Amino acid sequence: MAILQAKKTMQFFDQPLSFVKKVRHGKHIVLFYEEPEYARIILFEFLKSGLNQKERCIYISEEEPESVKREMSDAGINIEQSMKNELLFLHQVPNLSGNARIAPDALERLSQFALHPWTKYDHPDRVVLRCIFKVDSREQMLSNLEWERDYRVRDLKRLRGTMICTYPVNNIIPTISDSGDNGEWMSNLLELYDGVIFARRFWKGVAFALE
């Protein structure tokens, strides 16, 4: 399986919901998912776990904040109280993935959009960064890896806090085994993260730490 040939060592296997409840502080996790609804369940569980421990959490995406609030509330997150206590922040960024390859200046702007909440809110404990890239073509994958290597790792990895970044994948199992562009892209991402979650359809999936 191409993606599992990454140089890092897999430490343990777990269910996605269990994994996000006990992920070690300071780790950066990549979430590949097939169903957006299942991804939200996992991400909101990650945030709820942090909020229950009085950790400061930020949710960064291109989604409308009011829509996110409704979804979080439906998932059992006390939005009003969490935001009033300055434990939860929602940060909307523009979707810059319309072109085949994002220009370097756009990547720099995106870096600042993503970095801003960390500095403004004094290094929160947990961050969710929803996918803001399309990765349907090789050019888009290369652009994404440029962002990951030159901006997220460079600017965000040095900051304290635990992060989950998400990417939609239409069919995870064939992509894992793919020796072409898709498999290579996922394998390259694993080199940059401390753990991975493969979330298939509802309640199916696996997660593990990478060392």
SVG drawing of the C-alpha trace seen along z (x, -y; Angstrom):
<svg xmlns="http://www.w3.org/2000/svg" viewBox="-29 -40 41 42">
<polyline fill="none" stroke="black" stroke-width="0.4" points="0.0,0.0 1.7,-3.1 0.6,-5.5 1.8,-3.3 5.3,-3.2 6.0,-6.6 9.2,-6.9 7.4,-7.5 6.5,-4.7 2.9,-3.9 2.4,-3.8 -1.1,-2.5 -4.5,-2.1 -7.7,-3.5 -11.2,-4.6 -11.4,-8.2 -13.7,-9.5 -11.6,-7.8 -8.4,-9.1 -9.4,-12.8 -10.4,-12.6 -6.9,-11.7 -4.6,-13.1 -1.4,-14.4 -1.0,-18.1 1.0,-19.9 0.5,-17.3 -0.7,-18.1 -3.1,-15.6 -4.3,-15.2 -7.9,-14.0 -8.8,-12.4 -12.6,-11.9 -15.2,-10.7 -18.4,-12.1 -18.4,-15.7 -21.0,-15.0 -18.8,-12.3 -15.8,-14.7 -17.8,-17.3 -18.7,-14.8 -15.0,-14.0 -13.9,-17.6 -16.6,-18.7 -15.7,-15.9 -12.1,-17.1 -13.3,-20.6 -15.7,-19.4 -12.9,-17.5 -10.8,-20.6 -13.6,-22.9 -14.5,-20.4 -10.9,-20.9 -11.2,-24.7 -8.8,-24.8 -9.1,-27.6 -10.2,-26.4 -10.4,-27.9 -12.3,-26.7 -10.9,-28.0 -12.7,-27.4 -14.3,-29.2 -17.8,-28.4 -20.2,-31.1 -19.8,-31.5 -23.6,-31.4 -23.8,-28.0 -20.9,-26.7 -22.6,-27.9 -25.8,-26.0 -23.9,-22.8 -21.8,-23.0 -24.9,-23.7 -26.6,-20.6 -23.5,-18.6 -23.9,-19.6 -21.4,-22.4 -22.6,-25.3 -21.7,-28.1 -22.8,-31.1 -21.2,-30.2 -17.9,-29.0 -17.6,-32.2 -18.6,-34.4 -15.8,-32.7 -13.4,-33.3 -12.8,-29.5 -14.1,-29.2 -13.4,-31.4 -14.6,-31.0 -12.5,-32.4 -13.6,-32.6 -11.0,-32.6 -11.6,-33.0 -11.6,-29.9 -8.5,-30.3 -8.8,-27.0 -10.6,-28.0 -7.5,-28.0 -5.4,-25.0 -2.4,-26.4 -2.5,-29.1 -0.1,-31.9 2.7,-32.4 1.2,-35.7 -2.1,-34.1 -0.4,-31.4 1.3,-34.0 -2.1,-35.7 -3.5,-32.4 -0.7,-31.8 -1.5,-35.1 -5.2,-34.3 -4.5,-31.0 -1.7,-32.4 -3.6,-35.4 -5.9,-33.7 -3.0,-32.0 -1.2,-35.2 -4.3,-37.3 -5.7,-34.9 -2.3,-34.1 -1.7,-30.6 -4.9,-28.6 -4.8,-25.0 -6.7,-23.4 -7.2,-24.5 -9.3,-23.0 -8.3,-24.0 -10.9,-22.9 -9.8,-22.1 -9.4,-25.3 -7.7,-23.5 -9.0,-21.5 -6.7,-18.6 -8.4,-17.1 -5.4,-17.6 -1.6,-17.2 -1.2,-21.0 -3.6,-21.5 -1.8,-18.8 1.6,-20.4 0.1,-23.8 -1.3,-22.2 2.1,-20.6 3.7,-24.0 1.4,-25.4 1.9,-22.5 5.7,-22.6 6.4,-26.3 3.6,-27.8 1.8,-25.5 5.0,-23.7 7.1,-26.8 4.7,-29.2 2.3,-27.1 4.4,-24.1 6.5,-26.2 3.5,-27.5 2.0,-25.7 -1.3,-23.9 -2.9,-20.8 -4.2,-21.0 -6.4,-19.0 -6.3,-19.8 -8.9,-18.1 -8.9,-16.9 -11.9,-15.3 -11.0,-12.1 -13.7,-10.5 -12.7,-6.9 -10.0,-6.4 -9.1,-2.7 -8.2,-2.9 -6.4,-6.2 -4.3,-4.6 -3.2,-1.9 -2.7,-4.3 0.9,-4.5 0.1,-7.6 -0.4,-11.3 -3.1,-10.7 -1.2,-8.2 2.0,-10.2 0.3,-13.3 -1.2,-11.5 2.1,-9.9 3.9,-13.2 1.4,-14.7 2.0,-11.9 5.7,-13.0 4.6,-16.4 2.1,-15.3 2.2,-13.6 -0.9,-11.5 -3.6,-10.6 -7.3,-9.8 -8.8,-7.9 -12.6,-8.5 -14.7,-6.5 -18.4,-6.4 -20.1,-6.9 -18.4,-5.1 -15.9,-3.4 -12.3,-4.5 -9.0,-4.2 -6.6,-6.7 -3.0,-6.3 0.0,-8.4 3.1,-8.8 6.5,-9.1"/>
</svg>
